[in-house]
Structure formats: C-alpha cells, structure tokens
Amino acid sequence: MSIDAVLRELLVRQLDHWLPGALHRSRRATLALSYAGDPGTAEAALRVVAGFADRLRGRRLTVLVLAGDDPGLPTRLGAVEAGLPADVAVHVVPGDPARLPVALRAAGAAGAPLLTLIDGAAPDPALLAATTTGRPAEVLLTAAPTATLRPALTAAGFPLVAEVELVPADGSPARLVTFGSGLDKSLEAFKEALWTAASSGPVRYRDPAGGLREAVVPPPAGPLADELLAELARHGPRTVTELRRHALTATAYRAVDAGGALTGLLDTGAVTRDPAHGRLGGDVLISAAPAPGHRSTA
C-alpha cells in the first residue's frame, strides 16, 4: 500500500467518525478537501458520505473540493456524486489551498461543524484561521516533514493537536500528519484511525518523542513506558489522566496505550502510585520511583 493510499484510508476513517457527530450536532456541516497529492481522495470521501445517506435527511452537507489543476476531476466526481442524496452539495473550486478561505466564506461554513483536509500546503495563518470558523472545527494537515506544524495549529486556536511522521518502508518520501481539534473524542478517533490505516501498509511512525515505531496493533508498550518515565522526570508526579493526555498529544500512541505502559512500569517498580491500591483511575497520582540506593531525607 502506497503512502497516498494510507493517507486516503486515514481520511476515510476520520470522516467515518466525524460525519455522524456533525449531523447530530447541527442541521448543516461542511467538509473541505484541498490536496495536491492522491487524486482519489475526493472520490473516496464522497463514497463515505454516500454511506450516510439515511442520516442526511433534513440536514445539509456542503463538500468543497480544491484540487489545483485537474481538469478531469469534475467528471470523476460526477460519477460518485450521482449517487448522493439531494442534501449534499458538492462544489469543485479551481485553484490551490490559498483559495480555501474565500471558498469557506462563500459556502457559509462558519458556525457549524467543519472538517478540513489540507495536503501539501504551507500552514499560512490566514489559511488556518479559516479552518477554525467551524463549530466545532477540525483540521487534518499532511505535508513534507520539513518542520513541525504543531505551533501553527496551536496558534490558530486548536487546543488539541497531535502530530506523527509516516515513514514508508520502501524508502519513498515520508509525510507529516498533523490533526487539530477541540474535542477529545475526535483526537482519540484520529489516533485509532492512524494506527489502523498505517498497520495495513508498510509504514512506520517517527514519534515526536523520538525514534521509529512499527505500525502494529496493539503497539509495543516499551517505547511509551520510556516516554512516560521521561515525562515524570521532566515535570514530576502526574495523574493518570495527565499521562494519558501526554500519550495522546505528544507521542504517536493512543491514550488507551498509556494504561498498559503504566501497568508495566508499576509491575517493575519503576513508578509508584497514590493511592497504592485500587483501580488505576484517572485521578491516581503516578511518581517516578527513587533511584536504587537513594535515601530520603524527609
């Protein structure tokens, strides 16, 4: 499976999560696709939309597609669009991602659920600001891994950001994938989609915390355990909730993976917990165990 196919699968799975929630929250929603890579992205997205035809009754979904210079795109989309309900409006907008802010304003995307995919574009502040006008707003960026996109999304107003580099095993160029949202469940769904999509192809992760990770489910707990220990060394004791959030936003791992990693650390005595017994709930405080031979002066 090519890197483009992995990214397409990631979008499909994220859209599968986003669309039901968007239709439940509001009578209208907008999906915006602006990409420079895989020409099958828009068709795949519309097929997902078609699968929710029964939930679209009484709702309005606008799909914006910006795909640069692709004269054959309207014809290809037309074959899929013919099977969509009348509640879906598909607009093909010629041009590059710089036109997205104008297209979103024209579509009336502000104030309702908005999911935006931007592939291969620099994180221009005006472009990212346009993606935050949705209520709620979510954005998925893919780009060459020249620099982190996390600060740009944070500055744009996304409180939850996750970022992972996809590294193909065949030596083809890597891709950076960054997701921004204000909803914990959406970020969790992104991580689930990421692991599922990548595990179906010869792709590895370069974790923001450092190192390459094999994209296998369930992921190995060792590297995450090391990162959680490092987080405790940097900032002192943390609750399980805080460590789960760290795994979700600062590593390639999912929040659920933190539970297994912490259990392993407790079993080996590398960390301690307060209270010492009971369920490993979110308010349990985790501390790094004293180094061997260390004597407390308390």
N, C-alpha and C positions, 0 to 999 in steps of 0.2 A: 504494500500500500504506500503510495507517494505521500509526501508531506502535505500536498494540497488536499489529498483525499482525507487525511487525518483531520485537517482544519475544517474541511467541509462536514465531516462527521461530528466534530465538536460543535459547530454551529447548529446542526440539526438537533442534537441532543439538548443544547441550551434553549433552543426555540421550543422544543417539546415541553420544557419546564415553564418557560416564560408565558407562552400564549394562553394556557388555561387561566393562570393567575391574572393576566392582563384583562381578559374578557370578563372575569369575575368582578374585578375592581371597577371597571368603567364600561360605558357603552361605546367607547371608541378607543383605539390604540393605533400606534404607528410602529412599523418595522422598517428600518432604513439600512440598506446594504450599499456600501461603497467599497469597491475592491479593484485590485489591479492584477490579481493572480488567477485562480481557478475559474474558468468560465462557467462551470457547472454549479457554482454557489447559489445563484439566484433561483435556478430551476429546482434545486434541492430544497431551498427554503419554501418555495411555493407548494411543493408536494407536501411538506409538513402542514402548511396552512390548510390545504385541501382535506387533510385528515381530521380537521376540527370543524368541518362544515356545519355539523349539527349544533355546535356551541356558538356559531357566529350569527344565528338568527336573532334579530333585534339588536345586533352590535355592528360596529363599523370598523373595519381594519384597513388602514392605508399602508401599502407597501411601496416604498421608494427604492428605485434601483439606479445607482450611478456606477457605470462600468467603463468609463472612458470611451475610447474609440473602438466600438464593437458593433459594426453595422448589422450583424446577424442576430443580435440579442433580442430585439422585439419579436422576430419570427420564432425563435426558440422558446421564448417565454409565452408566446401566444398559444402554443400547443398545450402548455400546462394551465395557463390562465382560463382556457375554455372550460375547464372542469371545475372552476372555482365558483362559489355562490356569489350572487349579486352584491352581498355585503362586503366584498373585498374589492378595493380599488387599487390597481397596480399602475404605477407611473414610472416609465423609463425616462430618466433625465440624462441627457448627454453631458459629458464633461467629467472632470476629476473631482476628488473629495472636497476641494475648495468651494464647490457649489452647494455642498450639503446644507450649510446654514440657511441659505435662501430657500432651498427645497423644503426644509423642515418648516420654515415660517409659512410658506405657501400651502403646505399640507395641514396647517393648524395643529401641529404635533404638541404644542405646549399644553401643559396642564393635564395630560393623560398619559397612560403607560407608553414608554418609548424604549425600544431596544435598537441599538445602533451597532452595526459591524463596519469597521474601517480597516481596510487592508492596504498596507504599503504606503501610508501617508505619514508625514511628519506630524507630531502632536501639536499642531498650531493652537494657541489659546482660544482663538475665535471659533475654531472648528470644535474643540472640546466643549466650549461653553454652550454651543448649540445643542450638544447631546445631553446636557443637564436640564433642559427645559421640560422634559417629561416628568410626570408624577405618577409612579416613580420612574427614574431614569436609570438605564443600564447601558454599558458600552463594552464592546469586545474589540480590542485592537490587536492586529498582527503586523509585524514589521521585521526587518533585518535586525539582528541583535547588536546594534552599534552602541546603544546606550539604554539604560533603564527608562521605562515610560511611567513608572510609578509616581514620581514627583509631579509630573504634568497632570495626571488624573486626580491626585490629591489636591493640587492647586485649583483644579476646575470645580471641585466640590464633591467628589465621590469619597464618602467616609470609609468605604471598604474596598481595598484594592489587593488583587493577587496577581503575581507575575511569574511565569515559568518559560524557560527556553526549551524548545523542542529540537532535538539533535538527531537527524536521520542516521541510521546505522550504515547507509551506503555512502556516506561522505558528502552528500549533497548539502547545499546551504541550510544552516539552522534558521529557525524562526522564533521570534519572541512573541509570546501571547500574554496579553495583559487584560484583566477584566476589572471593571469598576461598577459598584452598586451601592445602594444604601440598605439593602436587605440581606440579613444573614442567610436566609434560606436560598437566596439566589446565588450567593457566593459558594455555599455548600453544593448547590446543584452544578455550578461551574466546575468545581473540583471533581465531582463524581463524573461529569461528562468528560473532563480532561483525561482522567485515568482510564476510563472505558474506551475512549476514542484512540488514545495512544497505544493501549495494550493490544489493539487489533492490527498494528503495523510495526515495522522495525524501527521504532523511535525510542530514544532515551530522553530523560529530562536533565537539564542542567539547573540544579536547585539554586535559588537566590542565596541560600546559606553556604553554597559551595559544593562542588562535586557533581559527577554524573550519576543519575539514578536509572535503574532499569524500570521501564513502564510495565510492571506486572501487578496484578491484583490478586490477593492483598499485597501492598508494598512491604518491603523488608523494614522491620521496626528499628534496626540498629542505627542507621543514619539519623533518624528523627530523635531517637533517645539521646544521641550525642548533641544534637542541636538544642534540645530542651535543657540538657545539663549546662550547655554554654549560655543559654538564656538565664538560667538561675545564677550562674557565676557573674553575669553582667549586671543583673538587676535585683538579685536577692530573692527571697521567697515569693512564690506566685501561687495563686489559686489554680485549681484545675481548669476553671473557665478561662482564665488568662492564658494558660499554656495551650489550651485548645485553640483559642483565638490566634495565638502566635503561630501555631502549626498551619492554620488556615490561611493567614495573610502573608506570612514571612517565609514560608517554605513551599515546596511542591506538594506537600502532604495535605490530607483532609483533616478536619477537626477530629473525626472519629478515630483516626490513627493515633492520636495523642494518648488515648486510653490504654492501648496495648503497649505503647512505648513506656508510659509511666508505670504500668504494672511490672514490666521487666526491670525498670530501674529500682522499684521498691523491693522486688524479689532479690536483687543482687546487693541491696543495701547502699546503693549509690545516692539515694534520696530518702528523706523521711517525710512523714505526713502528720498533720494535726487536724482532726483527732486521729489517733493511731489505729483505730478500728472502725469498721462500718463500711458502707458503700463509698466508692470513690466518686463522690458527687462533686458538683461544680464549685462548692464553697470550701472544699478541703484544701488546706494550705500545704504546698509542697516546698521543701527546702533541700538544698544540696547537703549531703551528709558530710561531717567533718572529715578531713583527710586522715588516713591512718597515722596514729601517733600523736594527733593533735589533742591537747588537753585544754578543756575550757577553763577560763579564769573567773567565770561567774561564781 
